[in-house]
Amino acid sequence: MRDYCFFQKDNQTIALEVTDTDHAFQLIQSGFEKQFEEVSAMNEQKALKRFEDIRRNNQTDQENFLMGATAMPLIGVISAFLTYLFQKKRLKRK
């Protein structure tokens, strides 16, 4: 298996073997940005598919985190309100 790195420009992604420094330099000169991810794969197509999976998983994780970050304060407010109502009701009984 070979190690691949990725270069992106707009919506275009290119998988390149890590050892192909000449081509990498040309891509950078033409405006591509080297991406952080590197994967091992049998060929370029499989490397690109794995890269897309990694990016999709990262996007899903980010969305789930944001949903949790929104829901937790809301749950806290609801819990505080219900606690207030139950304490108020209990004080009236005494």
C-alpha positions as a Markdown table, in Angstrom:
| # | Residue | x | y | z |
|---|---|---|---|---|
| 1 | Met | 0.0 | 0.0 | 0.0 |
| 2 | Arg | 1.1 | 3.5 | -0.7 |
| 3 | Asp | 0.8 | 6.7 | 1.3 |
| 4 | Tyr | -1.2 | 9.5 | -0.2 |
| 5 | Cys | -1.6 | 13.2 | 0.7 |
| 6 | Phe | -4.2 | 15.5 | -0.7 |
| 7 | Phe | -4.4 | 18.9 | -2.4 |
| 8 | Gln | -7.5 | 20.9 | -2.8 |
| 9 | Lys | -8.5 | 23.9 | -4.9 |
| 10 | Asp | -12.1 | 25.0 | -4.9 |
| 11 | Asn | -14.1 | 21.7 | -5.3 |
| 12 | Gln | -11.2 | 19.8 | -6.9 |
| 13 | Thr | -9.2 | 17.3 | -4.8 |
| 14 | Ile | -6.1 | 15.5 | -6.0 |
| 15 | Ala | -4.5 | 12.5 | -4.3 |
| 16 | Leu | -0.8 | 12.3 | -4.7 |
| 17 | Glu | 1.8 | 9.9 | -3.4 |
| 18 | Val | 3.7 | 11.4 | -0.5 |
| 19 | Thr | 7.0 | 10.7 | -2.3 |
| 20 | Asp | 6.0 | 12.7 | -5.4 |
| 21 | Thr | 7.4 | 16.0 | -4.2 |
| 22 | Asp | 7.9 | 17.5 | -7.7 |
| 23 | His | 4.2 | 17.2 | -8.6 |
| 24 | Ala | 3.3 | 18.5 | -5.1 |
| 25 | Phe | 5.4 | 21.6 | -5.7 |
| 26 | Gln | 3.7 | 22.2 | -9.0 |
| 27 | Leu | 0.2 | 21.8 | -7.4 |
| 28 | Ile | 1.1 | 24.3 | -4.7 |
| 29 | Gln | 2.4 | 26.8 | -7.3 |
| 30 | Ser | -0.9 | 26.5 | -9.2 |
| 31 | Gly | -2.9 | 27.4 | -6.2 |
| 32 | Phe | -3.7 | 24.1 | -4.5 |
| 33 | Glu | -3.5 | 23.8 | -0.8 |
| 34 | Lys | -2.1 | 20.7 | 0.9 |
| 35 | Gln | -4.6 | 19.1 | 3.3 |
| 36 | Phe | -3.7 | 17.7 | 6.7 |
| 37 | Glu | -4.9 | 14.2 | 6.1 |
| 38 | Glu | -2.8 | 11.4 | 4.8 |
| 39 | Val | -3.9 | 7.8 | 4.1 |
| 40 | Ser | -2.6 | 4.5 | 3.0 |
| 41 | Ala | -4.4 | 3.0 | 0.0 |
| 42 | Met | -3.9 | 0.7 | -2.9 |
| 43 | Asn | -4.5 | 3.4 | -5.5 |
| 44 | Glu | -5.5 | 7.1 | -6.0 |
| 45 | Gln | -9.2 | 6.3 | -6.3 |
| 46 | Lys | -9.3 | 4.4 | -3.1 |
| 47 | Ala | -7.3 | 7.1 | -1.4 |
| 48 | Leu | -9.8 | 9.8 | -2.6 |
| 49 | Lys | -12.7 | 7.7 | -1.4 |
| 50 | Arg | -11.1 | 7.4 | 2.1 |
| 51 | Phe | -10.4 | 11.1 | 2.1 |
| 52 | Glu | -14.1 | 11.8 | 1.4 |
| 53 | Asp | -15.1 | 9.4 | 4.1 |
| 54 | Ile | -12.8 | 11.2 | 6.6 |
| 55 | Arg | -14.2 | 14.6 | 5.7 |
| 56 | Arg | -17.8 | 13.4 | 5.8 |
| 57 | Asn | -17.2 | 11.9 | 9.3 |
| 58 | Asn | -15.6 | 15.1 | 10.5 |
| 59 | Gln | -18.6 | 17.1 | 9.2 |
| 60 | Thr | -21.0 | 14.8 | 11.0 |
| 61 | Asp | -19.0 | 15.0 | 14.2 |
| 62 | Gln | -19.0 | 18.8 | 14.0 |
| 63 | Glu | -22.8 | 18.9 | 13.4 |
| 64 | Asn | -23.5 | 16.5 | 16.3 |
| 65 | Phe | -21.3 | 18.6 | 18.6 |
| 66 | Leu | -23.1 | 21.8 | 17.7 |
| 67 | Met | -26.5 | 20.1 | 18.2 |
| 68 | Gly | -25.4 | 18.9 | 21.7 |
| 69 | Ala | -24.0 | 22.3 | 22.5 |
| 70 | Thr | -27.3 | 23.8 | 21.7 |
| 71 | Ala | -29.4 | 21.1 | 23.4 |
| 72 | Met | -27.6 | 20.9 | 26.8 |
| 73 | Pro | -28.2 | 24.6 | 27.9 |
| 74 | Leu | -31.9 | 24.2 | 26.8 |
| 75 | Ile | -32.2 | 21.0 | 29.0 |
| 76 | Gly | -30.6 | 22.9 | 31.8 |
| 77 | Val | -33.1 | 25.7 | 31.6 |
| 78 | Ile | -36.0 | 23.3 | 31.4 |
| 79 | Ser | -34.7 | 21.4 | 34.4 |
| 80 | Ala | -34.3 | 24.6 | 36.4 |
| 81 | Phe | -37.8 | 25.6 | 35.5 |
| 82 | Leu | -39.3 | 22.3 | 36.5 |
| 83 | Thr | -37.4 | 22.3 | 39.8 |
| 84 | Tyr | -38.7 | 25.7 | 40.5 |
| 85 | Leu | -42.3 | 24.6 | 39.8 |
| 86 | Phe | -42.0 | 21.5 | 42.0 |
| 87 | Gln | -40.5 | 23.4 | 44.9 |
| 88 | Lys | -43.2 | 26.1 | 44.6 |
| 89 | Lys | -45.9 | 23.4 | 44.6 |
| 90 | Arg | -44.3 | 21.7 | 47.6 |
| 91 | Leu | -44.1 | 25.0 | 49.6 |
| 92 | Lys | -47.8 | 25.6 | 49.0 |
| 93 | Arg | -48.7 | 22.2 | 50.5 |
| 94 | Lys | -46.9 | 23.0 | 53.8 |
